[in-house]
């Protein structure tokens, strides 16, 4: 029985891609493209820019694949590239999109509904927690998938998500929302 490329572990796909097998790199692209879009979005709050960033991530990954030493850490390596690309895009724009979103949200506070209040609370989180929340609750990634992409343990993912949800709940409570509002996540 022939093994499909998509079923191989990252380590084997990365090694095959390093040896010039384009199908292996294509399988890694398919496996991680949506993760990179979500990760970029968690920093930019702009889906179009996030998709552009993800494309650039894979261009860089293809170019630098021979430099990857730990093939079993492909997803974490890719996430590092994604963070760097995203920061570069934000620097080029001369401002952080997330802070602009926060300012706009504050200016329109009286007109916003509960969903927007939760979104504001998410964008107030530190970047590392915001990444987890966006990957888990906005993109539906499992804790196992997040663990692999961000190269942290599943228990660390769980603990950080719990702390992030507490911060969101505190923000909502401070801003006049009831205790059940964090259940939107």
C-alpha positions as CSV (number, residue, x, y, z in Angstrom):
1,X,0.0,0.0,0.0
2,X,1.4,3.4,-1.0
3,X,1.6,6.1,1.7
4,X,0.2,9.4,0.7
5,X,2.4,12.4,1.1
6,X,-0.1,14.2,3.3
7,X,0.0,11.3,5.9
8,X,3.7,11.6,6.5
9,X,5.0,13.3,9.6
10,X,6.5,16.8,9.3
11,X,10.1,15.5,9.8
12,X,9.9,13.2,6.7
13,X,8.1,15.8,4.6
14,X,10.7,18.5,5.5
15,X,13.6,16.1,4.7
16,X,12.0,15.1,1.4
17,X,11.4,18.8,0.6
18,X,15.1,19.6,1.4
19,X,16.0,16.9,-1.2
20,X,13.9,18.6,-3.8
21,X,10.6,16.8,-3.6
22,X,8.1,19.6,-4.4
23,X,5.1,17.4,-3.4
24,X,6.4,17.2,0.1
25,X,6.7,21.0,0.4
26,X,3.2,21.3,-1.1
27,X,1.9,18.9,1.6
28,X,3.6,21.1,4.4
29,X,2.0,24.1,2.8
30,X,-1.5,22.5,2.8
31,X,-0.9,21.4,6.4
32,X,0.2,24.8,7.8
33,X,-1.2,27.6,5.5
34,X,-4.3,28.2,7.6
35,X,-2.2,28.2,10.8
36,X,0.1,30.9,9.4
37,X,-2.9,33.0,8.3
38,X,-4.4,32.7,11.8
39,X,-1.1,33.5,13.5
40,X,-0.5,36.6,11.3
41,X,-4.1,37.6,11.8
42,X,-3.7,37.5,15.6
43,X,-1.0,40.2,15.3
44,X,-2.5,42.3,12.5
45,X,-6.3,42.1,12.8
46,X,-6.5,42.3,9.0
47,X,-7.3,39.1,7.1
48,X,-6.0,40.3,3.7
49,X,-2.7,41.3,5.2
50,X,-2.6,38.1,7.1
51,X,-3.0,36.1,3.9
52,X,-0.3,38.1,2.3
53,X,2.0,37.4,5.2
54,X,1.3,33.7,5.1
55,X,2.3,33.6,1.4
56,X,5.5,35.4,2.2
57,X,6.2,33.0,5.1
58,X,6.1,30.1,2.6
59,X,8.3,31.9,0.1
60,X,10.9,32.4,2.9
61,X,10.5,28.8,4.1
62,X,11.0,27.5,0.7
63,X,14.1,29.6,0.2
64,X,15.6,28.8,3.6
65,X,14.5,25.2,4.0
66,X,18.0,23.9,3.8
67,X,18.8,25.9,6.9
68,X,16.3,23.9,9.0
69,X,18.2,21.7,11.3
70,X,15.4,20.3,13.5
71,X,13.0,18.9,10.9
72,X,10.7,17.7,13.7
73,X,10.2,21.4,14.7
74,X,9.1,22.5,11.2
75,X,5.8,24.0,12.5
76,X,7.6,26.0,15.2
77,X,10.2,27.2,12.7
78,X,7.5,28.3,10.4
79,X,5.7,30.1,13.2
80,X,8.9,32.0,14.0
81,X,9.2,33.1,10.3
82,X,5.5,34.1,10.4
83,X,6.0,36.3,13.5
84,X,9.0,38.0,11.9
85,X,7.2,38.6,8.6
86,X,4.2,40.0,10.4
87,X,6.3,42.3,12.5
88,X,8.1,43.5,9.3
89,X,4.8,44.3,7.7
90,X,3.6,46.2,10.7
91,X,6.9,48.2,10.8
92,X,6.5,49.0,7.1
93,X,3.0,50.4,7.8
94,X,4.6,52.5,10.6
95,X,2.0,51.5,13.2
96,X,0.4,48.4,14.7
97,X,-2.9,47.6,13.2
98,X,-4.1,46.0,16.5
99,X,-3.6,49.3,18.4
100,X,-5.6,51.1,15.6
101,X,-8.4,48.6,16.1
102,X,-8.3,49.2,19.8
103,X,-8.5,53.0,19.3
104,X,-11.4,52.6,16.9
105,X,-13.2,50.3,19.4
106,X,-12.7,52.7,22.2
107,X,-14.0,55.6,20.2
108,X,-17.2,53.7,19.3
109,X,-17.7,52.1,22.7
110,X,-21.3,53.2,23.2
111,X,-22.4,51.7,19.9
112,X,-20.7,48.4,20.1
113,X,-22.5,45.1,21.0
114,X,-21.2,42.3,23.2
115,X,-19.3,40.5,20.4
116,X,-17.2,43.6,19.8
117,X,-16.5,44.0,23.5
118,X,-15.1,40.5,23.5
119,X,-13.0,41.3,20.5
120,X,-11.7,44.4,22.2
121,X,-10.8,42.3,25.2
122,X,-8.9,39.8,23.0
123,X,-6.9,42.6,21.4
124,X,-6.0,44.0,24.8
125,X,-4.2,40.7,25.6
126,X,-0.5,40.4,25.3
127,X,0.5,39.0,21.8
128,X,1.4,35.5,23.1
129,X,-2.0,35.1,24.7
130,X,-3.8,36.7,21.8
131,X,-2.2,34.2,19.4
132,X,-3.6,31.3,21.5
133,X,-7.1,32.8,21.7
134,X,-7.3,33.5,18.0
135,X,-6.0,30.1,17.0
136,X,-8.3,28.3,19.4
137,X,-11.5,30.2,19.4
138,X,-11.6,32.1,16.2
139,X,-9.9,29.5,14.0
140,X,-11.0,26.3,15.8
141,X,-7.5,24.8,16.3
142,X,-7.2,22.0,18.9
143,X,-4.9,22.4,21.8
144,X,-2.7,19.7,20.2
145,X,-2.5,21.7,16.9
146,X,-1.6,24.9,18.8
147,X,1.0,23.0,20.8
148,X,2.6,21.8,17.6
149,X,2.5,25.2,15.8
150,X,3.8,27.3,18.7
151,X,6.1,24.6,20.0
152,X,4.8,24.6,23.6
153,X,3.3,21.8,25.6
154,X,-0.5,21.1,25.5
155,X,-0.6,21.8,29.3
156,X,1.1,25.2,28.7
157,X,-1.5,25.9,26.0
158,X,-4.3,25.0,28.4
159,X,-2.9,27.1,31.2
160,X,-2.3,30.1,29.0
161,X,-5.8,29.9,27.5
162,X,-7.3,29.7,31.0
163,X,-5.3,32.8,32.0
164,X,-6.3,34.6,28.8
165,X,-10.0,33.9,29.4
166,X,-9.7,35.2,32.9
167,X,-8.2,38.5,31.6
168,X,-11.0,38.7,29.1
169,X,-13.6,38.1,31.7
170,X,-12.0,40.8,34.0
171,X,-12.0,43.3,31.1
172,X,-15.6,42.6,30.4
173,X,-16.6,42.9,34.1
174,X,-14.7,46.2,34.4
175,X,-16.6,47.5,31.4
176,X,-20.1,46.6,32.6
177,X,-20.7,43.2,31.0
178,X,-22.1,40.3,33.0
179,X,-20.0,37.3,34.2
180,X,-21.4,35.1,31.3
181,X,-20.0,37.3,28.5
182,X,-16.7,35.5,28.3
183,X,-18.7,32.4,27.2
184,X,-18.8,33.9,23.7
185,X,-15.3,32.4,23.1
